[in-house]
Amino acid sequence: MSDLSMRFKELTTNGLCVAIVLGLLIRLLFIPFSLEIDSNFWVLVVRNIESGNGLYMMEGYYYTPIWGYILGFVAGIQNSILDIGDLSVICYDLISYYAVDQYSYTDMAASIVFLFLLKVILWVSDLILSITVYHLVKDRTGDEKKAIIAFLLVFICPHVIGSSSVIVMPDTISAMFTVVTIMLMRKDRYFLAGICYSFAVWVKFFPLAIVLVLLSYIYIKVDGEGRIALKRMALSLAGFLVASFVIFFPQIMEGTLDRSLAFFTDRISETISYGIVSIILALVSVAFAGLVTLFVVRHMLTASGNLDDRVMEYSMVILCVCMLLFTNMQYVVTLMPFLVYCIMVVDQHYKYIWTVLAIAGVILTFMLNTNVVMLNSLVAYTGVMSTETVLAIFDFLNTGVFFGMSIVDIFCSIGTNLQKIILFCILPLFIIRRMIINNKIPRWHHER
């Protein structure tokens, strides 16, 4: 047998390679599909960049700069290497459903080539995220099989695939940098960990919720030696501040720093605009999240058990509370690597959480209230499907069938509530585990 044949046989029998190929094949199926509402915002941002107005000089971009820089990179590729032409077109025959709900539907269709470029970047992020979880599990257990399963549970997770391949949002980038931060902290690379944590936070704010757990990790790892812990925290903070300065330097120079934080400040203003009830609910939610965080950090500082496992499980619990407060499907991506690690290393009972979340993820990927716009690019650029077919699907899915609720309403309700309920179940499961560890209730059979 030739050398090449031997290598090919090794690859086809290597579990990690098979898992990578499987995950990529699933993603390739979604190339022509996207949630056009967000995709066409990305088209607008690229056009603003190409016109010389940067990210914030014109309306259209409402997130922190990192994802905008990635969009600028895509714009550079298409201008210097590819000739894509128009990044999007209007499907005039779809105006009828756009008129029904201009927030949820659009008659725009992003170019499939443009979508592919964006998705490739996000798929690379998916891959790095999954490989990092693979290494975390393998380093902790020494079990290759467990590590491959951990990789697969992240890489084929419907929330991860849905976020990067359908919604086309950068949550996977934030999750990737969050998990890389923890890997670097395990290896005592605190300055680099601070840099990665900065990238994680400034893509999406959710990783900020676990900052106290990370600081506790640094303190406990040096057995409470305050001087050493303070030095390591200072290194992490220095990395975070240096990276943050570099990230926001263009906005500081052009005077648009306030606009670059608009996603956060606008959410606060929106909550206030809804009136006193909305403000009270927001304050109660924040107070609840704060109490859970303090409870978890207290246990982090006093509990026994492997420190690496505790930082992953306790981060999972805090992020779970965040996902209960902010229920969009793609937000769960940040939680998923922590959940998978806990399944493979801490307690396999968490696998039931993953399973139900996966069901909810599939439902929400295909049955969001904006579901039909996934077909816009397919209609505009391939001719595989006609606008008449899309409108017929729209009418079918949005016709009231049960007490005025449409099929879309029913499935969205099922998916959203399933996700909320199972996320809430993480909290009692965590408490039961702590009670078992403290010998307050009998140990269950499958606890690791």
C-alpha positions as CSV (number, residue, x, y, z in Angstrom):
1,M,0.0,0.0,0.0
2,S,1.4,3.4,-1.0
3,D,2.3,6.1,1.5
4,L,-0.6,8.3,0.3
5,S,-3.1,5.5,0.7
6,M,-1.8,4.8,4.2
7,R,-2.2,8.4,5.2
8,F,-5.7,8.6,3.7
9,K,-6.7,5.4,5.6
10,E,-5.4,7.0,8.9
11,L,-7.4,10.1,8.3
12,T,-10.6,8.2,7.6
13,T,-10.3,6.2,10.7
14,N,-9.3,9.2,12.9
15,G,-12.3,10.1,15.0
16,L,-11.4,13.8,15.2
17,C,-11.0,14.1,11.4
18,V,-14.3,12.3,10.8
19,A,-16.0,14.7,13.3
20,I,-14.5,17.7,11.5
21,V,-15.7,16.5,8.1
22,L,-19.2,15.7,9.4
23,G,-19.5,19.2,10.9
24,L,-18.3,20.9,7.7
25,L,-20.6,18.9,5.5
26,I,-23.6,20.0,7.5
27,R,-22.4,23.6,7.3
28,L,-22.0,23.4,3.5
29,L,-25.7,22.6,3.2
30,F,-26.5,26.0,4.7
31,I,-24.4,28.1,2.3
32,P,-27.3,29.7,0.4
33,F,-29.5,30.2,3.5
34,S,-29.3,33.0,6.0
35,L,-31.4,35.2,8.2
36,E,-31.5,38.1,5.7
37,I,-32.5,40.7,8.2
38,D,-29.0,40.6,9.8
39,S,-27.1,39.6,6.6
40,N,-28.4,42.7,4.9
41,F,-27.2,44.9,7.8
42,W,-23.7,43.4,7.1
43,V,-24.1,44.3,3.5
44,L,-24.9,47.9,4.5
45,V,-21.9,48.0,6.8
46,V,-19.6,46.8,4.0
47,R,-21.0,49.5,1.6
48,N,-20.4,52.1,4.3
49,I,-16.8,51.0,4.7
50,E,-16.3,51.0,0.9
51,S,-17.7,54.5,0.7
52,G,-15.0,55.7,3.1
53,N,-17.3,56.3,6.1
54,G,-15.9,53.6,8.4
55,L,-18.1,51.8,10.8
56,Y,-20.0,54.5,12.6
57,M,-20.0,57.7,10.4
58,M,-23.2,56.5,8.8
59,E,-26.2,54.6,10.2
60,G,-26.2,50.8,9.8
61,Y,-23.7,49.3,12.3
62,Y,-24.7,49.1,16.0
63,Y,-22.2,46.6,17.5
64,T,-18.7,47.0,18.9
65,P,-15.9,47.3,16.4
66,I,-14.4,43.7,16.2
67,W,-17.1,42.2,14.0
68,G,-17.0,45.4,11.9
69,Y,-13.3,44.9,11.3
70,I,-14.0,41.4,10.1
71,L,-16.7,42.8,7.7
72,G,-14.1,45.2,6.5
73,F,-11.7,42.3,5.9
74,V,-14.3,40.6,3.8
75,A,-14.8,43.9,1.9
76,G,-11.0,43.9,1.2
77,I,-11.1,40.4,-0.1
78,Q,-13.9,41.0,-2.5
79,N,-12.4,44.2,-3.8
80,S,-8.8,42.9,-4.3
81,I,-9.4,39.3,-5.2
82,L,-13.1,38.6,-6.1
83,D,-15.5,40.5,-8.3
84,I,-18.8,39.7,-6.5
85,G,-20.8,42.6,-8.0
86,D,-23.8,43.7,-6.1
87,L,-23.7,42.3,-2.5
88,S,-27.5,42.1,-2.4
89,V,-30.5,42.6,-4.6
90,I,-34.2,43.3,-4.1
91,C,-36.7,40.5,-4.8
92,Y,-39.6,42.7,-5.9
93,D,-42.0,39.8,-5.9
94,L,-41.4,39.3,-2.2
95,I,-42.5,42.8,-1.3
96,S,-45.9,41.5,-0.3
97,Y,-44.6,39.6,2.7
98,Y,-42.1,42.4,3.5
99,A,-45.1,44.7,3.8
100,V,-46.8,42.4,6.4
101,D,-44.0,42.9,9.0
102,Q,-41.0,45.1,8.1
103,Y,-39.2,44.1,11.3
104,S,-39.2,40.4,10.7
105,Y,-39.2,40.1,6.9
106,T,-37.3,41.7,4.1
107,D,-37.4,41.6,0.3
108,M,-33.6,41.9,0.2
109,A,-31.3,38.9,-0.7
110,A,-27.6,38.9,0.1
111,S,-25.2,37.5,-2.4
112,I,-24.4,33.8,-1.8
113,V,-20.7,34.5,-2.4
114,F,-20.8,37.2,0.2
115,L,-22.6,34.9,2.6
116,F,-20.1,32.2,2.0
117,L,-17.1,34.5,2.8
118,L,-18.7,35.5,6.1
119,K,-19.7,32.0,7.0
120,V,-16.2,30.6,6.3
121,I,-14.8,33.0,8.9
122,L,-17.4,31.9,11.4
123,W,-16.8,28.2,10.6
124,V,-13.1,28.7,11.4
125,S,-14.2,30.2,14.7
126,D,-16.5,27.2,15.3
127,L,-13.6,24.8,14.5
128,I,-11.2,26.6,16.9
129,L,-13.8,26.7,19.6
130,S,-14.5,23.0,19.3
131,I,-10.8,22.0,19.1
132,T,-10.1,24.1,22.2
133,V,-12.9,22.2,24.1
134,Y,-11.3,19.0,22.7
135,H,-8.0,19.9,24.3
136,L,-9.5,21.0,27.6
137,V,-11.2,17.7,28.0
138,K,-8.3,15.6,26.8
139,D,-5.8,17.4,29.1
140,R,-8.1,16.9,32.0
141,T,-9.1,13.3,31.4
142,G,-6.4,11.9,29.1
143,D,-9.2,10.2,27.3
144,E,-9.1,10.6,23.5
145,K,-12.6,9.2,23.0
146,K,-14.2,11.7,25.5
147,A,-12.3,14.5,23.9
148,I,-13.6,13.6,20.4
149,I,-17.2,13.4,21.7
150,A,-16.7,16.8,23.4
151,F,-15.5,18.2,20.0
152,L,-18.5,16.7,18.2
153,L,-21.1,18.0,20.8
154,V,-19.8,21.6,20.3
155,F,-19.2,21.4,16.5
156,I,-22.5,19.9,15.5
157,C,-24.6,21.7,18.2
158,P,-27.6,23.2,16.5
159,H,-27.1,26.5,18.3
160,V,-23.5,26.8,17.1
161,I,-24.4,25.8,13.5
162,G,-27.5,28.0,13.5
163,S,-25.6,31.0,14.7
164,S,-22.7,30.8,12.2
165,S,-24.5,29.2,9.2
166,V,-28.0,30.7,9.3
167,I,-28.2,33.7,11.6
168,V,-24.7,34.7,10.6
169,M,-23.9,36.3,13.9
170,P,-20.4,36.5,15.6
171,D,-21.4,34.8,18.9
172,T,-19.2,31.9,18.1
173,I,-16.2,34.3,18.0
174,S,-16.9,35.5,21.5
175,A,-17.3,31.9,22.7
176,M,-14.1,30.9,21.1
177,F,-12.0,33.7,22.7
178,T,-13.7,33.0,26.1
179,V,-12.6,29.4,26.1
180,V,-9.2,30.2,24.8
181,T,-8.9,32.7,27.7
182,I,-9.4,29.8,30.1
183,M,-7.0,27.6,28.3
184,L,-4.3,30.3,28.5
185,M,-5.0,30.8,32.2
186,R,-4.5,27.1,32.8
187,K,-1.1,27.5,31.2
188,D,-0.3,30.7,33.3
189,R,-0.3,33.0,30.2
190,Y,-2.2,35.8,32.0
191,F,-1.3,38.7,29.7
192,L,-2.4,36.7,26.6
193,A,-5.5,35.6,28.5
194,G,-6.4,39.2,29.2
195,I,-6.0,40.0,25.5
196,C,-8.3,37.1,24.5
197,Y,-10.8,38.0,27.2
198,S,-10.9,41.5,25.8
199,F,-11.8,40.2,22.3
200,A,-14.4,37.9,23.8
201,V,-16.1,40.7,25.8
202,W,-16.0,43.3,22.9
203,V,-17.6,40.9,20.5
204,K,-20.5,40.1,22.8
205,F,-20.8,41.2,26.4
206,F,-21.8,37.8,27.9
207,P,-18.3,36.7,28.9
208,L,-18.1,39.7,31.2
209,A,-20.5,37.9,33.5
210,I,-17.9,35.3,34.5
211,V,-15.1,37.8,35.4
212,L,-15.4,37.1,39.2
213,V,-15.1,33.4,38.6
214,L,-11.9,34.0,36.5
215,L,-10.5,36.3,39.2
216,S,-11.3,33.7,41.9
217,Y,-9.6,31.1,39.7
218,I,-6.4,33.1,39.7
219,Y,-6.5,33.6,43.5
220,I,-7.2,29.9,44.3
221,K,-4.6,28.6,41.9
222,V,-1.8,30.3,44.0
223,D,-3.3,29.0,47.2
224,G,-4.4,32.4,48.3
225,E,-1.0,34.0,48.0
226,G,-2.2,37.5,47.7
227,R,0.9,39.1,46.2
228,I,1.3,36.5,43.5
229,A,-2.5,36.5,42.7
230,L,-2.4,40.3,42.5
231,K,0.5,40.2,40.1
232,R,-1.3,37.8,37.8
233,M,-4.5,39.7,38.0
234,A,-2.5,42.9,37.0
235,L,-1.0,41.1,34.0
236,S,-4.5,40.0,32.9
237,L,-5.9,43.5,33.3
238,A,-2.9,44.9,31.4
239,G,-3.6,42.5,28.5
240,F,-7.3,43.4,28.6
241,L,-6.7,47.2,28.6
242,V,-4.0,47.1,25.9
243,A,-6.2,45.0,23.6
244,S,-9.2,47.2,24.3
245,F,-7.2,50.3,23.5
246,V,-6.1,48.8,20.2
247,I,-9.7,47.7,19.4
248,F,-11.2,51.1,20.0
249,F,-8.3,53.3,18.8
250,P,-9.9,54.1,15.4
251,Q,-13.1,55.2,17.1
252,I,-11.2,57.3,19.7
253,M,-9.4,59.1,16.8
254,E,-12.5,59.7,14.8
255,G,-14.7,60.7,17.8
256,T,-17.2,57.9,17.5
257,L,-16.4,56.0,20.7
258,D,-19.9,56.6,22.0
259,R,-21.4,55.1,18.8
260,S,-19.3,52.0,19.2
261,L,-21.0,51.3,22.5
262,A,-24.5,52.0,21.3
263,F,-25.6,48.4,21.3
264,F,-25.3,48.4,25.1
265,T,-26.5,51.9,25.8
266,D,-29.4,51.6,23.4
267,R,-30.7,48.5,25.2
268,I,-30.7,50.5,28.4
269,S,-32.5,53.4,26.8
270,E,-35.0,51.0,25.2
271,T,-35.8,49.4,28.6
272,I,-36.3,52.8,30.2
273,S,-38.6,53.9,27.4
274,Y,-41.0,51.0,28.1
275,G,-41.9,52.6,31.5
276,I,-41.6,51.8,35.2
277,V,-42.7,48.2,35.0
278,S,-39.9,47.4,32.4
279,I,-37.4,49.2,34.6
280,I,-38.4,47.3,37.7
281,L,-38.3,43.9,35.9
282,A,-34.8,44.8,34.5
283,L,-33.6,45.7,38.0
284,V,-35.0,42.5,39.5
285,S,-33.3,40.5,36.7
286,V,-30.0,42.2,37.3
287,A,-30.3,41.7,41.1
288,F,-31.1,38.0,40.6
289,A,-28.1,37.5,38.3
290,G,-25.9,39.4,40.8
291,L,-27.1,37.1,43.7
292,V,-26.5,34.0,41.7
293,T,-23.0,35.2,40.8
294,L,-22.1,36.0,44.4
295,F,-23.5,32.6,45.5
296,V,-21.4,30.8,42.8
297,V,-18.2,32.8,43.5
298,R,-18.6,32.1,47.3
299,H,-18.7,28.4,46.5
300,M,-15.8,28.8,44.0
301,L,-13.7,30.1,46.9
302,T,-14.7,27.6,49.5
303,A,-15.6,24.4,47.6
304,S,-13.4,21.4,47.2
305,G,-12.7,19.5,44.0
306,N,-10.7,20.1,40.9
307,L,-10.2,23.8,40.3
308,D,-10.3,23.5,36.5
309,D,-13.6,21.7,36.7
310,R,-15.0,24.3,39.1
311,V,-14.2,27.2,36.9
312,M,-16.0,25.5,33.9
313,E,-19.1,24.4,35.9
314,Y,-19.4,27.7,37.8
315,S,-19.0,29.7,34.6
316,M,-21.7,27.6,33.0
317,V,-24.2,28.4,35.9
318,I,-23.6,32.1,35.6
319,L,-23.9,32.1,31.8
320,C,-27.1,30.0,32.2
321,V,-28.6,32.9,34.2
322,C,-27.6,35.3,31.4
323,M,-29.3,33.1,28.8
324,L,-32.5,33.1,30.9
325,L,-32.5,36.9,30.9
326,F,-31.6,37.2,27.2
327,T,-33.3,34.4,25.3
328,N,-32.1,34.8,21.7
329,M,-31.0,31.5,20.3
330,Q,-27.5,32.5,19.3
331,Y,-26.7,33.7,22.8
332,V,-26.6,30.1,24.0
333,V,-23.4,29.5,21.9
334,T,-21.3,31.1,24.7
335,L,-22.8,28.7,27.2
336,M,-22.3,25.6,25.1
337,P,-18.6,24.8,25.5
338,F,-18.9,25.0,29.3
339,L,-21.9,22.7,29.2
340,V,-20.1,20.1,27.0
341,Y,-17.0,20.2,29.2
342,C,-19.2,19.5,32.2
343,I,-20.9,16.6,30.5
344,M,-17.6,14.9,29.7
345,V,-15.7,15.7,32.9
346,V,-17.9,16.8,35.7
347,D,-21.3,15.0,35.6
348,Q,-22.9,13.2,32.7
349,H,-26.4,14.1,33.9
350,Y,-25.8,17.5,32.1
351,K,-26.2,15.5,28.8
352,Y,-29.9,15.8,29.2
353,I,-29.6,19.6,29.2
354,W,-27.6,19.4,25.9
355,T,-30.1,17.0,24.3
356,V,-33.2,19.2,25.0
357,L,-31.3,22.4,24.1
358,A,-30.4,20.7,20.8
359,I,-34.0,20.0,20.1
360,A,-34.9,23.6,20.9
361,G,-32.0,24.8,18.7
362,V,-33.3,22.8,15.7
363,I,-36.8,24.2,16.1
364,L,-35.6,27.8,16.5
365,T,-33.1,27.6,13.6
366,F,-35.9,26.6,11.1
367,M,-38.9,28.1,12.7
368,L,-37.9,31.6,13.8
369,N,-40.6,34.2,13.1
370,T,-38.3,35.3,10.2
371,N,-37.9,31.8,8.8
372,V,-39.0,32.3,5.2
373,V,-36.4,35.0,4.6
374,M,-33.8,32.2,4.7
375,L,-34.9,31.4,1.2
376,N,-34.4,34.9,-0.3
377,S,-30.9,34.3,-1.6
378,L,-31.8,30.9,-3.0
379,V,-34.6,32.6,-5.0
380,A,-32.6,35.5,-6.2
381,Y,-29.3,33.8,-7.2
382,T,-30.0,30.2,-8.1
383,G,-33.5,29.9,-9.6
384,V,-33.9,26.6,-7.7
385,M,-37.1,28.0,-6.0
386,S,-39.6,30.5,-7.4
387,T,-41.0,33.5,-5.5
388,E,-44.5,31.9,-5.8
389,T,-43.3,28.8,-3.9
390,V,-41.8,31.0,-1.2
391,L,-45.0,33.0,-0.8
392,A,-47.0,29.8,-0.6
393,I,-44.7,28.6,2.2
394,F,-45.1,32.0,3.9
395,D,-48.9,31.8,3.7
396,F,-49.0,28.2,5.0
397,L,-46.7,28.9,7.9
398,N,-48.4,32.1,9.0
399,T,-52.0,31.1,8.7
400,G,-53.8,30.8,12.1
401,V,-54.4,27.1,12.9
402,F,-54.9,27.0,16.7
403,F,-56.7,29.8,18.6
404,G,-55.3,32.3,16.0
405,M,-51.7,31.0,16.4
406,S,-49.9,30.1,13.2
407,I,-47.5,27.2,12.7
408,V,-44.6,29.6,13.1
409,D,-46.1,31.0,16.4
410,I,-46.6,27.5,17.8
411,F,-43.1,26.3,17.0
412,C,-41.4,29.5,18.1
413,S,-43.3,29.2,21.4
414,I,-42.3,25.6,21.8
415,G,-38.6,26.2,21.0
416,T,-38.3,29.3,23.1
417,N,-40.0,27.9,26.2
418,L,-38.2,24.6,25.9
419,Q,-34.9,26.5,25.8
420,K,-35.9,28.6,28.9
421,I,-37.2,25.6,30.9
422,I,-34.1,23.4,30.3
423,L,-31.7,26.3,31.0
424,F,-33.5,26.9,34.3
425,C,-33.0,23.2,35.1
426,I,-29.2,23.8,35.2
427,L,-29.6,25.7,38.5
428,P,-31.3,22.9,40.6
429,L,-29.0,20.3,39.0
430,F,-26.0,22.4,40.1
431,I,-27.4,22.8,43.6
432,I,-28.1,19.0,43.9
433,R,-24.5,18.3,42.9
434,R,-23.2,20.7,45.6
435,M,-25.4,18.9,48.2
436,I,-24.1,15.5,47.0
437,I,-20.5,16.7,47.3
438,N,-21.2,18.1,50.8
439,N,-22.8,14.7,51.8
440,K,-26.2,16.2,52.4
441,I,-28.0,13.8,50.1
442,P,-26.9,10.4,48.7
443,R,-24.5,10.2,45.8
444,W,-26.1,9.3,42.4
445,H,-24.8,6.5,40.4
446,H,-23.4,8.3,37.4
447,E,-21.6,11.1,39.1
448,R,-18.1,11.4,37.9
